[in-house]
Amino acid sequence: MSDQNDDFTPGERLARPSRQQAPQRPKPPRDPRAPKPRKPRGLIGKIFAFCVSSVYRLAFVVIIAGIVVAGGGFLYFSSGLPSIDSLKTYKPPLESRVYTSNFQLLAEMGTQHSIYVSYDQIPKVVQNAFISAEDRLFWVEPGINPAAIVRAGLTDITLIGSGRRPIGASTITQQVVKNMLLDNHITFATKIKEALLAMRVSQAMSKQQVLTLYLNEVDLGQNSFGVAAAAQTYFDKPLSQLDVAQAATLAALPKAPTNYNPFLHPADSLQRRNFIIGRMLADGVITQDQATAALAEPLLPKAGQARQDLVNGGYFADAVRAQLVQKFGADAVNTGGLIVRTSLNPTLQQAATTAVRNGLEDYDHIYGGWHGLVNHLATPDLADNWQKLLAKQSTPQGMREGWRLGIVLSASGPSARIGTLDPADGKPGIGTLPIANMRWARPLVNGHPGAHPSSTAQVLHEGDVVMVSGDLNALSLEQIPLVQAALISMDPRTGRVLAMVGGWSHNVSPFNRAIQAQRQPGSSVKPLVYLTAMEQGIQPDAQVLDGPFVQTLPDGTVYRPGNYELTFEGPVPIFHALEQSLNLATLHLARQIGLPAIAKTFQDFGIVDKMPPYYPSAIGAIDTTLWKMVAAYATIDNYGRMVTPSLIDSVTNPDGTVLYQAPGEQCANCVNGNPDQPPVLTQTGQQVADPDSAYQMQVMMKGVVLRGTGVPAVKGISQPVAGKTGTTNDFNDAWFIGYTPGIVTGCWTGFDTPTSLGNNETGGNVCGPVWNEFMKVALKGQPDLDFATPPGMTLQQVPEPNGQMVTEAFKPGQSPGAQNQNGLLGGGMDNSQSGAPSLTAPGQQAAPGTPATPSTVEKSLGGLY
């Protein structure tokens, strides 16, 4: 083969040589300097070689097993995790908020105090404070902080067996997951679930959404959840007005809401607040000047002061809650975030509270005696330690504004030395209590007030803890009365309740005596009896017999009531019988018009569901409430059209949808009407009495306050007023209910356990002054409008028994004296009452002024005056 055969021709395809033809690559020569390879020799070498290969195999197996275990663990813990979809559509449980008529906050109702705010409504300073305190890497982390988890894990290992709580490493996202999707039990399994869910949440939701959930749900103590509620609780201001120091105070709370509560632990709260301010400075979210100012700021502007009921509306709020629960259910009230506007007028509510308390205090100072000792301290070093001892005393519920506790340091002769707080600056000081400012405090003797004290030592002793008011140089002794009262005021056209007081203090007793107390109304029911007579065509000046009245009761006793004065007046005009609240004349009138007719009126006006068919019912021997009685008077004021009291004007849900609107007056020509004509208003209430008869009662009841038992109620009031007193048997209950064309108000006074208020303590004397004080506020600036006379009716002069001429109302066809030609109303036999025993009337007319001294067994039931 020649050498040319080894040359390549251009374009020639190269062919791989066959295996037989492939040239053998020569082995490189061995470097004599390289060490010779060693072959394992012997048993030890073989074992070593086997172990090395086994380690690699074991490592491989461990890695595979770890992957399997981790994957299995992931699948295990992931399979039982709750869905995070609920977070995306989460609606927090919101308390319902109740407002007065002018949108002043009255009450919050719910299982927790919470106010939801959107992300845009949360100030940056609040966001930054919580992020600096709880999760500095919040904006960049994937829902968990691996470095913090490792650090916490290593630290927790050292705490095993120490009894100390493990440190946490939860991010804000993990806290959201724990609070809203998991339980609070800290276990290894729950921490894994928490981390897995946090990563899911971080992928599915924006950081803004997560932060919004957190800042609306975080527990910040005082039953306040979320930053908006906490701002209100601790600072009494909206969230938007918080400064750096206040935001940091709230941010200190999630770590331990109780331990860092500024009300309970101000020193610890201040320390952590300042630490968070430092963190905020280090994070660059506040400037040095802001930090310096925040560190210098007091912890709480109103430290230690719980939120107060600004309008004393506890009784009203309870009644509103009861109606809301009945209408919407407890869940909607507690968690639905209802926005409720009520009819409550804050000015009138405060006036009602003040008037009731003043009236009860005045009564208590006359009849109550001294029962106001709060505590007694038997301490030998009282003079040196009274300030510390006073600071430890719990403030009793129900103390009036301006009252405070004091410790008697000495008491003798005309004055006592009292250690108390100076109202000028709130600092401890020693004041003087003169005998003149405690003369009312009669010592109790066998449970009854004794003589007025002539020395302070008869009432006070060293170490006594008492309530006082006034300046240090002239203190006054105070006590919370045992007697109770109630007051309701409403609009007589709409029934909107403007003010309601159910007792001395809702904090002392939430029992609402305005709505819940079933009491005998006494003579305050008499206007309904006389209204029944007016509807039967009887004139206001018709003569009725004020003479003896006897009835045998079902139990066999003899019912022989008397008048308050224990005399008879003989024939009297009906209007005079009402003015002077004459029982016997009222009963004779009741005989004339019939108990069934009276029962229908009582039931139509809503004061009872069913009137007992006995004559004592006609003078108030029935059980009813102040709520029902005021509504009945409002119906008279409204010319016989039924008035239903209402507390709630409107209810909306959080998104503004109106759920309820109180029915009210309707305007027939307000839409597309003639602008030259006044609005024509129509009411929805049922007409339960004819307007003419109702007007006759209005005029007759004006006489009650001008010449009769209600005179004390209208002293100093210029506007026309109609009303009626009520005093029950044994003076157990005192009432006065009165009204003008624009407002009706009722007052009741008595003891919770029926007990005599004292001889001559009538509705006019006890409730009249309370009504008067309140109505002077309610009528201030109001015009002197009289009750409008219905078409066809006339006002004419008629004589009182003493010859004085007074004005009464007459229907068309009626004229003064026309009915007196037919003789007296009443007298004769009455066997027509279903279920009622027969009544035996006296056969002769008693002479005016004859003493009403009964000669038979008496059982006096019903109203006295």
Secondary structure, DSSP 8 states (H G I E B T S, - for coil): --GGGGS--TT-------TTTS---------TTS-------HHHHHHHHHHHHHHHHHHHHHHHHHHHHHHHHHHHHHHT---SHHHHT----B-EEEE-TT--EEEEESSSEE----GGGS-HHHHHHHHHHH-TTTTTSSSS-HHHHHHHHHHHHHTTTS---------HHHHHHHHHTS-S---HHHHHHHHHHHHHHHHHS-HHHHHHHHHHH-B-STTEESHHHHHHHHHSS-GGG--HHHHHHHHTSTT-TTTT-TTT-HHHHHHHHHHHHHHHHHTTSS-HHHHHHHHHS-S-TTTT-----TT--HHHHHHHHHHHHHHH-HHHHHHB--EEEE---HHHHHHHHHHHHHHHHHHHHHHT-S----EE---TTHHHHHHHHHHTS---TT--TT-EEEEEEEEETTEEEEEEE-TTTS-EEEEEEEGGGGTT---EETTEE-S--SSGGGT--TTEEEEEES-TTS-EEE---S-EEEEEEE-TTT-BEEEEE-SS-TTT----TTTT--B--GGGGHHHHHHHHHHTT--TT-EEEES--EEE-TTS-EE----TTSB--EEEEHHHHHHTT-HHHHHHHHHHH-HHHHHHHHHHTTS-SS--SSGGGGGT-S-B-HHHHHHHHHHHHTTTB----B-EEEEE-TT--EEEE----EESSSSS--TTS---EE--S-B-S-HHHHHHHHHHHHHHHHHSTTGGGGTT--S--EEEEEEBGGG-EEEEEEE-SS-EEEEEEE-SS-----TT--HHHHHHHHHHHHHHHHTTT---------TT-EEEEEE-TTS-EEEEEE-TT--TTGGGGG--B--S-B--STT---EE--SS---TT-B---SS-----SB--
